Amino acid sequence: MAEVLVYVDHVDGAVRKPTLELLTLARRIGEPVAVALGSGAEATAATLAEHGAVKVLTADAPEFTDYLVVPKVDALQAAYDAVSPAAVLVPSSAEGKEIAARLAVRIESGIITDAIDLEAGDEGPVATQSVFAAAFTTKSRISKGTPVITVKPNSAPVEAAPAAGAVEALTVSFSAQATGTKVTARTPRESTGRPELTEAAIVVSGGRGVNGAENFAIIEALADSLGAAVGASRAAVDAGWYPHSNQVGQTGKSVSPQLYIASGISGAIQHRAGMQTSKTIVAINKDAEAPIFDLVDYGVVGDLFEVVPQLTDEVKSRKG
């Protein structure tokens, strides 16, 4: 069976959920070979093996942390040259898409970004995408070279499938471009204790109807009761009520959780483009004609300041 390279997103050896989803997808089209780079790379092996990696290629060097993107592209290209894979899968983060694009150019292959599903085909892997603000679903395959595909978080289940997970050192020769952009400083992001927005299984978002930064506390309370991430519409972000890093939409982040709760969000196309692929969508809005209701699985016509606290209390009582 052909081997499939899977780029590992991890933090000091702790593998992030989108990578485990990639391993599930990789097993559909071949044998997953994971590529883990940087500090703690070898520590990822046990988790990767548990989820189907037949091999784990590891490399660590100062370049991976001291410089941006290119050293990781050099390493992924080295893995590509060593394995000659049937496909290369990368998480659809901002960095992941840049790594994938640069690799595709180097190996003269086509690239598919933001796939939401992957299946084997007679002429290579077939990727499903949600396009044009999620108005259409397309199926595509690469017509030239080795497919390089980035996959959105929450696109596949995490499934254990124990494999050998043999650790092998990857020899990387860094290119002249590797040191072109140096990291000069890092500022740790303040932790909220909530899951990462793009990876969360549940997202609770607030919009213009929240009517003020101080009122986002009720959105946060519902999110915390559900173990969810907090999102915001562009209107709420532009008004300065919530950080831009939490914006969901075409000019913000795209999310695809199992459950998306939209509170006080009208449902403009800009916002819908960032959350329309959510598995179950619930909207709370006092305007019965709001466009968001055309999209939802469940809609509540009511004042969010009454509905959301009641919902939070109900969730807490059932958990208690």
N, C-alpha and C positions, 0 to 999 in steps of 0.2 A: 504494500500500500504506500502511496506517495506521502511524503512528509510535508507538513504545513507549519511554517514559522509563525509563532505567536509572540508579539512584543509584550513584555511584562511591565505593567505599571505597578510599582511598589514603593513603599516608604520604609527604608531601612529594614527590608526583608519582609514587611507585612504586605501581602499581595492584595491589591484593591479589587473590588468585586467585578468591574468590567473585564478584567483579564480572565477571571474564572468563567465568565460568560463566553468569552472568545474561545476558551478551550472546549466548551460544549459545542460551539459552532464548528470549530476546527475538526472535531471527531467525525462530523458528517461528511467531510471531504478528504480525510487522510489521517495521518498520525501526527499529533501535535508535538512540535519541538519548540520549547520555550526559550526566549532570549532575555536574560535578566542582567541588567547592567548597574554598576555603581555600588555604593555601600550596602552591605547586607544581601547582595545578589545570591550568594550560596544558601543563605537562610530561607530563600523562597522555595527551595527544591521540594521539601516535604509537602507543602501545600499544593504546588504545581503537579507533583506526582499523584497526589490524591485525586486530582481533577483531570487526569488523563495525559499529562505530559510524558512522552516516552523518553525524552532527553531534555536536559536543562543546560543551555550554553550560558556560561557566566563570564563576566569580565568586570574588572574594577580598575579605575585609573583616575587621577586627579582631574583629567580633562572633562569627565562626565559632570562634575559639579562646578568646575571653574569656568566653563565655557558653555554657550548656548547651542543646543540642537545638533550641530554638525558632528560632534564626536559620537553622538548616539546613532546618527545616520551612518557614519563610518563603521561602527560596530555591527549594525544591522546588515550592512552590505557585506561585511566579512562573514556573517552567519549565512547570508544568502549564497555567497560563493562556496562556502563549505558544505552546504546541504543540498543546493539546487532544488528548492521546494516547489510544490505544485501551486502554492499561494502564500501570501504574506498577510497576516491579520494584525491590525493595530487598533487600539481604542480610539474613539472619535473625540478625544480632547483637543484643545487648541494645539498643544505641542505634538500630540499624536498625529494630527492631520498634516502638520508641517513635516514631520519625520517621514511619513508615508509618501508625501508628494515629492520630497527630495530623493527618496529611494527610487521611486518610479521613474524619475527623470534619468537617474544614473544607470538603471538597468534597462532603460528604453522599453518600459512596459506601461500599460494602461492602469488607471486608478479609479476606484469607485469610493466615494466618501459617504459617510452617514448612512450606511446600510442598516436596515432594521431586521433583516433575516438573511439566511444563507443556506443554499442547498446544492447538492451535487448535480452536475449536468453532463450531458454527453461530450460537450466541448469545453468543459471547465466549470468552475463554480458559478452559480447564478445568484446574484444579490438582489434583494428587494429593497427599494428605497421609497420613501414618502416625499414627494416633490411638489413644487409650486404651492408653498404654504399648506402642504398636506392635502391639497385638493385632488391629487392623483397618486396612485401607487404604481411603480414601474418595476419591471424585472430586467436586469442587465447582466451582461457578461463581458469580460475583457476579450478583445479580438486580437491583441498583439502582446506578446511577452507573458511574463508571469503575473497573474492578478495580484495587485496590491489593494487591499480593501480595509477601510476603517469602518468600525461598527459602533453605533450609538449604545450608550449604557441602557440597561433594562430591556435589551432586545431579545435575550435568551435566558432560560432558566440556568441556575448554577447546579450542575449535576456532578456528583462524585462518580469517578470511574477510575479506580486505582490502576496506575501504570508504573513502569520501572523508574522513571524520573532520574535516570543516570546523569550525574553532574559531569560536565566536560568544560575545561577551560577554553575560552575563545580567544584566539590571538588577533589583536586589532592593531593595524597600522594606521595612525591618524594622518589625515590629509593636511595639506597646507592651509586649507580653509578652516580647519578645526578650531584654531585659536583666534579666529577673526573677530568674535564677539565675546568679550570677557564679562563675567558677572562681577560687579564691583561692590555690591552690598546686598544683604538680604534682611527683610523685616518680617518676623513671624506674624502670620495672620492670627488675630484674636479668635480663640475657639469659642463657639457658641454651645458646643455640646450636641449640636444637631447634625444629621447626616449631610454629606455634600449634596448640593442642589441637583446636579445632573445625574447623580447616582441613586438618589433616594427612591424608595419604593412608594412613598406617600409624599405628596407636596401640597401644602396649603398656601394659597396666594391671595393677596389683597390688592385692590385697585383703587380707583378714584373714589369709590363709595366709602372707603375707610375714613376719608375726610380728616387726615392729619397724622403726623408721625406718632403722636402719643397714643392714637387708637390702634396702632399695629400690635399693641400688647394683647388684644383679644385674638388676633390672628396667631400670634406666637403661642398663646395659651392653648389654642386648639391643636396647633402643630405639635406642641410638647406632649399633649395628652395622647397623641397618635404615634409619637416617635417619628415625626415627619420633618421635612425641610420646609423653610419658609421662602416663598417667592413673592414677587411684586410685578405689577403691570408697569408699562412704560410711563403712564400718567403719574403713578405713585412715585416712581423713581425720579422723574423730571421735576416733581414738586418738592423733592428733597426729603420725602417721608421715609424712604428706605434706601439702603446702599445699592449702587448700580450693579454690584456683583451678584445681587439677588434678582435681577430683572429677567423675567421669562418673556421670550418673544423673538421676533425676527432679528432685532438689533441687540438682543440679550442672549440668554442661554436657551437651548432647546432641551426639554425634558420629556421623558416618556415613562412616567411611573405607573404602578399598578392602580393607584388612586390619585386623582387630581381634584382638589376642592378650590373653586374660584369664588371669592367673596367680594362683592362690590365691583366686579369686573364686567364691563359691557360686552366684551367679546369682539373687539375690533380685529381685523384680519392680521394686524401686526402681532397681536398677542396669540391668536389662534395658531399662527405658524410655529410657535415655540412649544405648544403643548397638545396639539391635536392628535398626536399618536398615543396619548395616554390611554391605558386600558379601560378605566372607568372614570367618567368625568361627572362631577357634581357642581352645580352652580347655585349660589345664593345671591339674589338680586331683587330689589323691590320693584324694578321695572319689568313687567311681564312681557314687554316687547323687546327686551334686550337681545341682541344677536347671539349671545352666548347660549341661550336656550335652544337654538337650532342645532347645537352640537352635543348637548349633554345626554348622559344616560339618566340622570336624576336632576330635577330642578326644584328649587324652593323659592317661591315668590314671597318675599318678606324682607323686613328690615334686618340687616346683618347684625346690628347691635342687639337685637333680641334673639335672633336665630343662633348665631355662633356661640354665645355663652351657654345657651341651653344645650347645644350639641356637645360642647366641651364637658359640661356637667354630666351629660348622659354617658359619654365615653368613659369618664372617670368612674362613674358609679358601676358600670359594667365591668371595668377592670378591677375595681375594688372587691 
